[in-house]
Amino acid sequence: MPAYGKVDSAFFDEHIYPHLGAEREEVAVGPQHGVDFGVIDFDDRSLVVATDPISVLPELGFERAGRFAFEVVCADVAVSGLPPAYLSLDFTLPPSMTDAEFATFWQAFDREASDLGASVVAGHTARYEGCSFPWVGGATVMGVGDRAEIVRPDGARPGDTLLLTTGPAVEAVGLLTTLFGDEMELLESTIDTARERLDDARAVRDALAAAAAGPVTAMHDVTEGGLRGALCEMTASTGVRFDVDRERVPMRPGVEPVCEYLDIDPWAATSAGSLLIAVDSSGVDPVLDALESRGTTAAVVGEVSAGSGAYADGERIEPPAADPSWDVYADYV
């Protein structure tokens, strides 16, 4: 188990997977390492469900922090192609958070949920000693739809095309420069550009637009472990081979100089807002058009074939042992 961040597949397989409570036949997709959501079937309808921590970063300003938190907790359901519909939220707040600060955060969160048509149906809110920013609770998000509408995490097939939105490390670079940019010996213009990358960390509506536009066979959000982790997780769950062309992977402004300065591999750093999408070859242009019409950077980066594992320019990719952005965060703190 790494010092920071989510557990690896070995820890999951040894300690978590063997102990999942009772087996129920309606659980169509249960917990799996690297799989974004679970699925419960009820006749011809299905419930997609995912749980994530709630992060509140005061340095963003509490309104912006509310929008960011909503995007992060809803992305894992959105990659199923179903819109998030119901949320259950647990806030364990630090005593230092004032009523006014929480109200600003919560009203921004509410506006995002209302715009998407998602309803908060249950929750718990309290202050507790020992709690601190940024991790202040957890959220369970649910979507409901026809079973056939779900973009399954293991659906990629030989002959599919791989698309990537936004690009590597946008979340890591945006957050680290927002929190610690004043301490970095980089040009002010570089820091300002890098801080803008947090505006790219919005994948929920991109995922829904992609699923609606064409025959998307699988989708995964690029979070902890970055693009390397996402490629390995997606191939492991699907049982096919991914081949990626490094030159075709988009890189947003500000990412490379900050990653070089911090000595982190952008392909290994968290990038909420980026989506790795497998698409039937007949749907590539409609999906790209739908994403680009939203102002989202998107590119064809590779293909799916029979076999196993993920490769970049013919070289096998291995998942990172840990997301390097965690160590950078800890060092600055």
Secondary structure, 3 states (H helix, E strand, C coil): CCCCCCCCHHHHHHHHCCCCCCCCCCEEECCCCCCCCEEEEECCEEEEEEEEEEECCHHHCHHHHHHHHHHHHHHHHHCCCCCCCEEEEEEEECCCCCHHHHHHHHHHHHHHHHHHCCEEEEEEEEECCCCCCCEEEEEEEEEEEEHHHCCCCCCCCCCCEEEEECCCCHHHHHHHHHHHHHHCCCCHHHHHHHHHHHHHCCCHHHHHHHHHHCCEEEEEECCCCHHHHHHHHHHHHHCCEEEECHHHCCCCCCHHHHHHHHCCCHHHCCCCCCEEEEECHHHHHHHHHHHHHCCCCEEEEEEEECCCEEEECCEEECCCCCCHHHHHHHHHC
